[in-house]
């Protein structure tokens, strides 16, 4: 179960950080503020789960794969649902 929580948290944090960068670049103030709150939530979850468990390669791999999937998903999602205003 920890592997799933780590993957989802890592995915979410990197997704939100990428999404946040795109929001800031596009000057979307409300989305940037809401995204900051969500980043804090998933950081809190991740920081509560990882220190309590022992290191496993499965957990480490899920952390890395979650991040990679998160950034690609953020780029696709932002381009799809929030196209440039220009």
NORMOWO-V201962 format. One record per pair of residues at least 6 apart in sequence whose ideal C-beta (glycine too) atoms are under 8 Angstrom apart, sorted by sequence separation. I is the first residue (numbers start at 1). J is the second residue. D is the distance in whole Angstrom. If there is no record, write none. Layout:
I|J|D ; I|J|D
This chain:
53|59|7 ; 23|31|4 ; 24|32|6 ; 23|32|4 ; 50|59|8 ; 19|31|8 ; 20|32|6 ; 23|35|6 ; 50|63|8 ; 20|35|5 ; 19|35|6 ; 20|36|7 ; 16|35|5 ; 20|39|7 ; 16|38|5 ; 17|39|6 ; 16|39|5 ; 12|38|7 ; 13|39|6 ; 16|42|7 ; 13|42|5 ; 12|42|4 ; 13|43|6 ; 9|42|5 ; 13|46|6 ; 9|45|5 ; 10|46|7 ; 9|46|4 ; 5|45|7 ; 6|46|7 ; 9|49|7 ; 6|49|6 ; 5|49|5 ; 6|50|7 ; 2|49|6 ; 2|53|5 ; 31|82|8 ; 10|62|7 ; 14|66|7 ; 18|70|7 ; 22|74|7 ; 3|56|8 ; 6|59|5 ; 10|63|5 ; 14|67|4 ; 18|71|5 ; 22|75|8 ; 10|64|8 ; 12|66|8 ; 13|67|8 ; 14|68|8 ; 16|70|8 ; 17|71|8 ; 28|82|7 ; 3|58|5 ; 7|62|4 ; 10|65|8 ; 11|66|4 ; 15|70|4 ; 19|74|4 ; 23|78|8 ; 3|59|5 ; 6|62|5 ; 7|63|7 ; 10|66|3 ; 11|67|7 ; 14|70|3 ; 15|71|7 ; 18|74|3 ; 22|78|4 ; 26|82|7 ; 2|59|6 ; 6|63|5 ; 9|66|7 ; 10|67|5 ; 13|70|7 ; 14|71|5 ; 17|74|8 ; 18|75|6 ; 4|62|8 ; 7|65|7 ; 8|66|7 ; 11|69|5 ; 12|70|7 ; 15|73|5 ; 16|74|7 ; 19|77|7 ; 26|84|7 ; 3|62|5 ; 7|66|4 ; 11|70|4 ; 15|74|4 ; 19|78|6 ; 23|82|8 ; 26|85|7 ; 6|66|7 ; 10|70|7 ; 14|74|7 ; 18|78|8 ; 22|82|7 ; 11|73|7 ; 15|77|8
